[in-house]
């Protein structure tokens, strides 16, 4: 009978060590391979907790009602917000609540509308779409506190009562397009009854310029705000073209109710930076990825869907060559001699590019949390994904068309994102709807 020798049963100590070393190296190689494969996905923001463009399902569009030309939905849509308690007697069609939106750019008054079921029209036929109903007529919710203002940038957001407030509020902001160093009072709140808004404000946002604080406003989820920014439930910011303030969108967390009910007029409200790139004159240059001077970011939203989340900015992205001058490629120099102004339709002077597309960019909320904690600088967060949306829009007629979209609102309970297409219905705005899936 064959038997093993004691030597065969018990290898020498040196052989056992060699075997252990080989096993360790195999495990290490496997771990390094996993890291190499996973790192690009993590760098692209493809973690399981992040909302991806593939989580967006287009639900269709709906039209806006008629109204007084100088106040209603012609040349409109600078801002939009969702109100979950609106239109309580509306149909049970899966689209509860209401929307408050900003009307004609001449006056920037606010109206409340019910939300009809959106329709997907394969032919983009406006006649196939449902039309919203007016719940509250257009009114000035600011009480005239800002006076006359040239090309104002306007924000609007609903938030349930906070702190010592007894009622829910609409928050608003307003500042002129121009004003390089201005730090003027810009934000306020009012009641939801548009016929009796009882506005309060305006207030300044920290010691920051209006160029980076005053355009879009949107909610911050309560759990995130409580954990990272001491309960500051509002996000506010602005993008100014030409890199004159931030070479990418900016964002700050604020909580006006924590500084008075209401804070005194002209008060300086504390602001926590979450996202802020340097301007073109800064000594140290940092930019948003794929930044162009002709970009336009006009709205934002803090999305949540189940365990996933994302901070998005919505706007019109410049692509290809970019210049300041006229759409036909004529450049306007910083110093003369200046060229003659081209004939229409090429006589509009500003920032231009070879092509413009409607786009949504996605940021990781964890990066903004790191900025709030001082672990990252405000210019370090970068988008992890983008979604081009022109294929759903109705009135994009040329590659050089600017301002494809404007305001946006998010209904958190049902994960519905509402985006305004500027002049999508002839000269009226059109509202598009996406479902954000968890």
C-alpha positions in Angstrom: 0.0 0.0 0.0 1.2 3.4 -1.0 1.9 5.8 1.9 3.1 9.4 2.0 6.3 10.2 3.7 6.2 12.7 6.6 8.1 15.1 4.3 5.3 15.0 1.7 2.6 15.6 4.4 4.4 18.6 5.9 6.2 20.9 3.4 9.0 22.8 4.8 8.3 26.3 6.3 9.9 28.1 3.3 7.6 26.3 0.9 4.5 27.4 2.9 5.7 31.0 2.9 6.2 30.9 -0.8 2.6 29.6 -1.3 1.2 32.3 0.9 3.1 35.0 -1.0 1.8 33.7 -4.3 -1.8 33.8 -3.0 -1.3 37.3 -1.7 0.0 38.5 -5.0 -3.0 37.0 -6.8 -5.4 38.7 -4.5 -3.6 42.1 -4.9 -3.6 41.8 -8.7 -7.4 41.1 -8.6 -8.0 44.1 -6.4 -5.9 46.4 -8.7 -7.8 45.1 -11.7 -11.1 45.9 -10.0 -9.9 49.4 -9.1 -8.7 50.0 -12.7 -12.1 49.0 -14.1 -14.2 50.9 -11.6 -12.2 54.1 -11.4 -13.4 55.5 -14.8 -17.0 54.8 -13.8 -16.6 56.6 -10.5 -14.8 59.5 -12.2 -17.7 59.9 -14.6 -20.2 60.0 -11.7 -21.7 56.6 -12.5 -22.1 55.5 -8.9 -25.3 53.8 -8.0 -26.5 56.8 -5.9 -26.4 59.3 -8.8 -29.3 60.0 -11.2 -28.2 59.4 -14.7 -29.6 60.7 -18.1 -30.9 57.2 -18.7 -33.2 57.8 -15.6 -35.1 60.5 -17.6 -38.3 59.4 -19.3 -40.0 62.1 -21.5 -43.7 62.4 -20.8 -44.6 65.0 -23.3 -45.5 68.7 -23.4 -48.5 71.0 -22.7 -49.5 74.5 -23.8 -50.1 77.6 -21.7 -53.3 79.6 -21.6 -54.0 83.0 -23.2 -53.9 86.2 -21.2 -53.1 89.9 -21.4 -50.3 90.3 -23.9 -48.0 92.5 -21.8 -48.3 90.2 -18.7 -49.0 86.6 -19.9 -47.1 83.8 -21.6 -45.8 85.5 -24.7 -42.0 86.0 -24.4 -42.1 84.5 -21.0 -40.8 81.7 -18.7 -37.9 83.3 -16.9 -38.7 81.2 -13.8 -41.0 78.4 -12.7 -41.8 76.6 -9.4 -44.0 73.6 -8.4 -46.6 73.9 -5.6 -47.7 70.4 -4.3 -50.9 71.8 -2.6 -52.1 73.6 -5.7 -55.3 72.8 -7.7 -56.8 70.4 -5.1 -60.0 70.0 -7.2 -58.0 69.1 -10.4 -58.4 65.7 -12.2 -56.8 62.5 -10.9 -54.6 62.2 -13.9 -51.2 61.6 -12.3 -50.2 65.3 -12.4 -51.4 66.9 -9.1 -50.4 70.3 -7.8 -49.8 73.5 -9.7 -47.1 75.7 -11.2 -46.3 79.3 -10.5 -44.5 80.9 -13.4 -43.2 84.2 -14.6 -44.9 85.9 -17.5 -43.9 88.4 -20.2 -40.4 89.8 -19.9 -41.7 93.3 -19.9 -43.3 93.0 -16.5 -42.3 89.6 -15.0 -45.6 89.2 -13.2 -46.5 85.8 -11.7 -49.5 83.5 -12.4 -50.6 80.1 -11.0 -51.7 77.4 -13.5 -53.1 73.8 -13.1 -51.1 71.0 -14.7 -52.7 69.1 -17.5 -51.5 65.7 -18.6 -48.6 66.1 -21.0 -48.9 64.6 -24.5 -46.1 63.1 -26.6 -46.8 64.3 -30.2 -44.6 62.4 -32.6 -45.2 65.1 -35.2 -44.7 67.9 -32.6 -48.2 69.1 -33.4 -49.3 71.8 -31.0 -53.0 71.0 -31.7 -52.5 67.6 -30.1 -51.4 69.0 -26.8 -53.5 69.8 -23.7 -53.6 73.4 -22.4 -53.2 74.5 -18.8 -55.9 76.4 -16.9 -55.3 79.6 -15.0 -55.8 79.3 -11.2 -54.5 82.8 -10.3 -54.1 85.7 -12.7 -50.8 87.5 -13.3 -49.8 89.8 -10.5 -46.7 91.7 -9.3 -45.6 89.7 -6.3 -42.7 92.1 -5.4 -44.9 95.2 -4.7 -42.7 97.2 -7.0 -39.7 97.0 -4.5 -37.2 96.8 -7.3 -38.4 99.7 -9.5 -37.6 99.8 -13.1 -34.9 97.3 -14.2 -33.3 96.7 -17.5 -33.3 93.0 -18.7 -33.9 91.6 -15.2 -32.8 88.1 -14.2 -35.6 86.6 -12.3 -35.9 83.5 -9.9 -38.9 81.9 -8.2 -39.3 79.0 -5.8 -42.0 77.6 -3.4 -41.0 76.4 0.0 -43.2 75.2 2.9 -43.1 77.3 6.1 -39.8 77.4 7.8 -38.7 78.4 11.3 -41.2 80.8 12.9 -43.2 81.3 9.7 -46.9 80.7 9.9 -47.5 80.2 6.1 -45.8 78.7 3.1 -43.9 81.2 0.9 -42.9 82.0 -2.6 -39.3 83.2 -2.7 -38.2 85.5 -5.5 -35.1 87.3 -6.7 -34.4 90.0 -9.3 -31.3 91.8 -10.6 -30.4 93.5 -13.9 -28.5 91.7 -16.6 -25.7 94.4 -16.4 -24.0 95.5 -13.2 -20.5 94.1 -13.0 -19.7 95.0 -9.3 -23.3 95.4 -8.0 -24.2 93.8 -4.7 -27.7 95.2 -4.5 -30.6 93.8 -2.4 -32.1 91.1 -4.7 -34.1 88.4 -2.8 -37.4 88.4 -1.0 -40.5 86.3 -0.2 -44.3 86.6 -0.5 -47.5 84.8 0.3 -49.1 82.4 -2.2 -52.2 84.5 -2.6 -51.1 86.6 -5.7 -53.9 89.1 -5.1 -52.5 89.9 -1.6 -48.8 88.8 -1.8 -47.5 90.8 1.2 -43.9 90.9 -0.1 -40.9 91.1 2.2 -37.4 92.2 1.3 -35.3 92.7 -0.6 -32.1 91.3 1.0 -28.5 91.0 -0.1 -26.9 87.5 -0.5 -23.7 87.6 1.6 -21.1 89.9 0.3 -21.4 88.4 -3.2 -22.1 90.1 -6.5 -25.5 89.8 -8.1 -23.7 88.3 -11.1 -23.3 85.1 -9.1 -26.3 85.1 -6.7 -29.4 86.3 -8.6 -31.2 84.3 -11.2 -32.4 80.7 -10.4 -33.7 79.6 -7.0 -34.6 76.0 -6.1 -35.2 73.8 -3.0 -32.5 71.8 -1.2 -33.8 68.5 0.2 -34.4 68.8 3.9 -32.2 65.8 4.9 -29.2 67.1 2.9 -29.7 70.6 4.2 -29.9 69.5 7.8 -26.7 67.4 7.5 -24.5 69.7 5.5 -25.6 73.4 5.6 -27.4 73.8 9.0 -30.9 73.6 7.5 -30.5 76.1 4.7 -33.2 74.9 2.4 -32.8 77.3 -0.5 -30.2 77.2 -3.3 -29.7 80.4 -5.3 -27.2 81.4 -8.0 -26.6 82.8 -11.5 -24.5 82.2 -14.6 -23.3 85.3 -16.4 -22.1 84.9 -20.0 -18.6 86.0 -21.0 -17.0 84.6 -17.8 -17.7 87.9 -16.1 -18.5 86.3 -12.8 -18.2 82.5 -12.8 -16.9 80.3 -15.6 -19.8 77.9 -15.1 -23.0 78.0 -12.9 -22.7 79.2 -9.3 -24.7 78.1 -6.3 -25.2 79.2 -2.7 -27.3 77.8 0.2 -29.4 80.4 2.1 -32.0 80.5 4.8 -33.6 84.0 5.1 -36.1 82.8 7.7 -33.2 82.1 10.1 -32.3 85.8 10.2 -35.8 87.3 10.9 -39.4 86.7 10.2 -38.9 88.6 7.9 -35.3 89.9 8.0 -35.1 93.7 7.9 -35.1 95.3 4.5 -31.6 95.5 2.9 -30.3 92.9 5.4 -27.3 90.8 4.4 -28.3 87.2 4.4 -25.7 84.6 5.2 -24.7 82.4 2.2 -22.7 79.2 2.0 -21.0 78.7 -1.3 -21.6 75.3 -2.9 -20.3 76.0 -6.4 -18.3 79.0 -7.7 -15.7 79.2 -10.5 -13.4 82.2 -10.9 -14.1 84.9 -13.5 -11.9 85.6 -16.5 -10.0 88.2 -14.6 -8.9 86.0 -11.7 -5.3 85.2 -11.3 -5.9 81.5 -10.9 -8.1 80.1 -13.6 -10.6 77.2 -13.1 -13.5 76.5 -15.4 -16.5 74.2 -15.7 -15.7 71.3 -18.0 -16.3 72.2 -21.7 -17.0 75.8 -20.7 -17.8 78.4 -23.4 -18.3 82.1 -22.9 -21.6 81.8 -24.9 -23.1 79.3 -22.6 -26.4 80.1 -20.9 -27.6 78.3 -17.7 -31.0 79.6 -16.8 -32.4 77.2 -14.2 -31.6 74.4 -11.8 -33.1 71.7 -9.6 -32.0 69.4 -6.8 -33.4 66.0 -8.0 -34.1 63.0 -5.8 -35.5 59.6 -6.9 -35.5 56.8 -4.4 -31.9 56.6 -3.1 -30.5 58.5 -6.1 -29.9 62.2 -6.4 -28.3 64.9 -8.6 -28.0 68.7 -8.8 -28.8 69.8 -12.3 -28.5 73.0 -14.3 -30.6 73.6 -17.4 -29.8 75.9 -20.2 -28.5 76.4 -23.7 -24.9 75.1 -24.3 -22.5 76.6 -26.8 -20.5 74.2 -29.0 -17.8 74.7 -31.6 -16.1 78.0 -32.1 -17.1 80.9 -29.8 -16.8 84.6 -30.2 -18.1 88.0 -29.2 -19.7 89.9 -32.0 -22.4 89.0 -34.5 -23.9 85.6 -35.5 -22.4 85.7 -39.0 -18.9 85.4 -37.5 -17.9 89.1 -37.4 -15.9 89.7 -34.2 -16.4 92.8 -32.2 -12.9 93.8 -30.9 -12.3 95.2 -27.4 -10.8 98.3 -29.0 -11.5 100.1 -32.3 -11.7 100.3 -35.1 -15.0 98.6 -34.9 -16.6 96.9 -37.9 -20.0 98.0 -39.3 -23.0 96.3 -37.8 -24.3 93.6 -40.2 -27.8 93.8 -41.7 -30.6 91.8 -40.0 -30.9 89.0 -39.0 -27.1 89.2 -38.2 -27.3 92.5 -36.3 -27.6 91.0 -32.7 -24.3 91.7 -30.9 -23.3 89.4 -28.0 -21.7 86.0 -27.4 -22.1 83.6 -30.3 -21.0 80.1 -31.2 -21.0 77.7 -34.1 -23.9 75.8 -32.5 -26.2 75.9 -29.5 -28.1 73.0 -27.9 -30.6 72.7 -25.1 -28.8 70.8 -22.3 -29.0 69.5 -18.8 -25.7 69.1 -16.8 -25.5 66.8 -13.7 -23.5 67.5 -10.5 -22.8 65.1 -7.6 -24.4 66.4 -4.4 -21.5 64.8 -2.5 -19.1 67.2 -4.2 -21.2 70.2 -3.1 -21.3 68.7 0.5 -17.5 68.6 0.4 -17.4 72.3 -0.6 -19.8 73.2 2.2 -17.5 71.4 4.7 -14.4 73.0 3.4 -13.0 69.7 2.1 -13.1 71.0 -1.5 -12.8 74.4 -3.1 -16.0 75.8 -4.7 -14.4 75.5 -8.2 -13.6 71.8 -7.9 -16.9 70.1 -8.6 -17.4 69.2 -12.2 -20.4 67.7 -14.1 -20.5 63.9 -14.2 -23.0 63.7 -17.1 -24.9 65.7 -19.7 -28.3 65.3 -21.5 -29.0 67.1 -24.7 -32.8 67.8 -25.0 -33.3 69.4 -28.4 -34.8 66.3 -29.9 -37.9 66.9 -27.7 -38.2 70.7 -28.3 -40.7 72.1 -30.8 -39.1 75.3 -32.0 -35.4 74.8 -32.6 -35.1 76.0 -36.2 -31.3 76.5 -36.7 -28.0 75.5 -35.2 -27.3 79.1 -34.1 -30.6 79.6 -32.3 -30.0 80.9 -28.8 -32.2 80.5 -25.6 -33.7 77.1 -26.2 -35.0 76.7 -22.6 -35.5 78.9 -19.6 -37.1 78.2 -16.2 -37.7 74.8 -14.6 -39.5 73.2 -11.6 -39.3 69.8 -9.9 -42.2 68.0 -8.2 -40.3 65.8 -5.7 -43.1 63.5 -4.6 -43.7 62.1 -8.1 -40.3 62.9 -9.6 -41.6 65.2 -12.3 -39.3 67.8 -13.9 -41.0 70.7 -15.7 -38.9 72.7 -18.2 -40.0 75.8 -20.1 -39.2 76.0 -23.8 -38.8 79.6 -24.7 -41.2 80.5 -27.6 -42.0 76.9 -28.2 -45.6 77.7 -29.1 -45.0 80.5 -31.6 -44.2 83.4 -29.3 -45.6 81.7 -26.2 -43.7 79.4 -23.9 -44.3 75.6 -23.9 -43.8 73.3 -20.9 -42.1 69.9 -21.3 -42.2 67.1 -18.7 -39.8 64.4 -17.7 -40.2 61.6 -15.2 -37.1 61.0 -13.1 -36.9 57.4 -12.2 -35.4 55.9 -9.1 
